[in-house]
């Protein structure tokens, strides 16, 4: 019931394409000493792409030696190329007798005015770097090339977070550039022990994936698990961190996310400081955080910026809202169709009066309204912004008010559905909010068939499932199961900062002494 | 894994139609009964139901403006109660739903015949609740559930509120719910007292909405006497004055207003009153060697002075003491009056039997053979201690102060 089949098909497809691309790149892999051969090889490998620029250079350095700059025009920054590579090369007054490889070394050491540059002999690497926005400088007679970083990747500026807003706290979010994202985290954690592991995933996209963790706080086993799972991925493309999430998570068939994703640098920094591991994927502003417990998915960074009493209250509200958004329509169905005796008499009569003349049974009525709402919600996300007001009028007036007035659904049901929907928006993590929505439908069916017995057995099933989940070796339900009193300070409630900071510092010290 | 999942899913899906929505009842398929009446007529049980018409009550559908009556009363009859209820399906489109039944009114004739069949039904069925309050009516029980009450929309619920309010704020009549009646009738005393529900005022009934259109209603539903049941049959009635002391004797007083006069002369009007806020009785039986039974009742009560017409000044501890003694006497005389009445009826509705059972379990075995006669022969020793904890803002009554101001 709770298990979607999403993901497995995608994985299959990726495997196939992965094999194909590897076969293609199987040929020779070293640069030769002939400039023309090298250029031909590059052209073939890049399928004569029209944006591959080949610029011959005559340098004062060694006037008779032909040189060529190769780059992909759309990926590179013209100004850097002109100012710091071409101009120094062409107008240098330096002359040298060195030729071939030595000449390349001299160009690297004395001419090119760009920081990130190195020499390689591997043609595959050259192609990859060209696609990363490097400029490749080839010299006649040298069996190597000089790769110079002049990439200019288009992207957004760092902007305010859109999915996770806070009233108090830093107002910046990650963007699609992994460099910027690492930069944002580094700005917060200026510690030498902040470790960054770079990996590359996807045979076609060659997406850069970075693991960020504090060397002396994060559990090495978990770091190794995550790293080895990412390294073992055989896929052709990674377009978003969701790919990585669904491929490395512990269990596929569960509605509950075992990783947290956030676009807030402060949330990531907070997680890293507590020993979690951040997984950044180039091209996605959503950074993954693992391992997480179920309860951590209800925490927001703002909990730590507010006063502890307010933060604790809001946390409790969130947990309650989660429970309500899973069970309220089911409870309503069960009470109105099976257990009328549970309601106070006057409430029962009020509800009964609303239901007079409603043509559908309670379950059908509830499913109808819930589905309507889900459709409205999906429409709200997909539709172009300009149509927004029209949809909200149709949704609110036509479907809500008119449905009640026409006697299709009862007013009580509309209230229940609306409150359930609002409760769902309280949950800070979208992916756990969605799982509550899925489970809600199951519960509604159970309630419609078995009444409270159905709901109770549903809740038990979910609890059993949750107790069996793990997030990279950490029990999903901790610190409730297994119970850990010391962690309760920052679970359902948030204790005053005084006690929390002590605990956090304690963690670091413990791990350090363990290593020694 | 996949196969297992598929089997699991299949079996779950197959379960849904199997259960067939089990015992689902939609709310617009049930008729909510808020009051039941039981009459005994021509050797048959006549059961009447007060059915709520939700639309007429809910403000949303604007039913009351259409002038629909909020309830509908109808009766069915049969040789057994449950058969009569079963027959209701022949004349009612909806399934009768008793879980929200608030009160049950039993006619005198039916009570004389015996209420054991009602109790039997309540003990056996899950839908019926033991929190239903029972009343006895001197005439036909059905007329009582046909009445409308001013202010309230659902008469059944309103009467339930009425008795709750009475039990908490005046303690003259107990709220006799089915489970209390069961406790009493199955306890050592095997008897109980149930309030009478009556229509006071003119005989013009309150059974149409038009009768509520005036600012005062000609008739009113209220509590009358206290019916005394022994075994499961009605044995007699206690008048309101006689019933007053029963709550004291059975130690059930919560709050009660007691009127008294200054002189202690029983002829003088009782123009002062005190409200008892806390009361408790220590009841101790003693079996004397000669076979007589003594019942010691130490009542301790405290209360607040509500009105005071006596001339003396309460600043004086002596007169305060005197007043307290007066009130204690008043309580005692109420208790004696009730005692006389219940010993006349020879029914132990105050639970003395249970006390004796607890203190003298051995002797009780013999006593219970003929408990009703032995009960009537009990000699109660009542002593009451009353404490005035608050006398209010003034020490003297208004007239004395006025006199003092003049002089």
Boltz contact constraints between the chains, C-beta under 6 A:
constraints:
  - contact:
      token1: [A, 336]
      token2: [B, 27]
      max_distance: 6.0
  - contact:
      token1: [A, 337]
      token2: [B, 24]
      max_distance: 6.0
  - contact:
      token1: [A, 337]
      token2: [B, 26]
      max_distance: 6.0
  - contact:
      token1: [A, 341]
      token2: [B, 99]
      max_distance: 6.0
  - contact:
      token1: [A, 345]
      token2: [B, 100]
      max_distance: 6.0
  - contact:
      token1: [A, 345]
      token2: [B, 157]
      max_distance: 6.0
  - contact:
      token1: [A, 349]
      token2: [B, 52]
      max_distance: 6.0
  - contact:
      token1: [A, 349]
      token2: [B, 54]
      max_distance: 6.0
  - contact:
      token1: [A, 349]
      token2: [B, 57]
      max_distance: 6.0
  - contact:
      token1: [A, 350]
      token2: [B, 58]
      max_distance: 6.0
  - contact:
      token1: [A, 352]
      token2: [B, 27]
      max_distance: 6.0
  - contact:
      token1: [A, 352]
      token2: [B, 54]
      max_distance: 6.0
  - contact:
      token1: [A, 353]
      token2: [B, 54]
      max_distance: 6.0
  - contact:
      token1: [A, 353]
      token2: [B, 55]
      max_distance: 6.0
  - contact:
      token1: [A, 353]
      token2: [B, 58]
      max_distance: 6.0
  - contact:
      token1: [A, 353]
      token2: [B, 61]
      max_distance: 6.0
  - contact:
      token1: [A, 355]
      token2: [B, 27]
      max_distance: 6.0
  - contact:
      token1: [A, 355]
      token2: [B, 28]
      max_distance: 6.0
  - contact:
      token1: [A, 356]
      token2: [B, 28]
      max_distance: 6.0
  - contact:
      token1: [A, 356]
      token2: [B, 54]
      max_distance: 6.0
  - contact:
      token1: [A, 356]
      token2: [B, 55]
      max_distance: 6.0
  - contact:
      token1: [A, 361]
      token2: [B, 26]
      max_distance: 6.0
  - contact:
      token1: [A, 449]
      token2: [B, 16]
      max_distance: 6.0
  - contact:
      token1: [A, 449]
      token2: [B, 19]
      max_distance: 6.0
  - contact:
      token1: [A, 449]
      token2: [B, 21]
      max_distance: 6.0
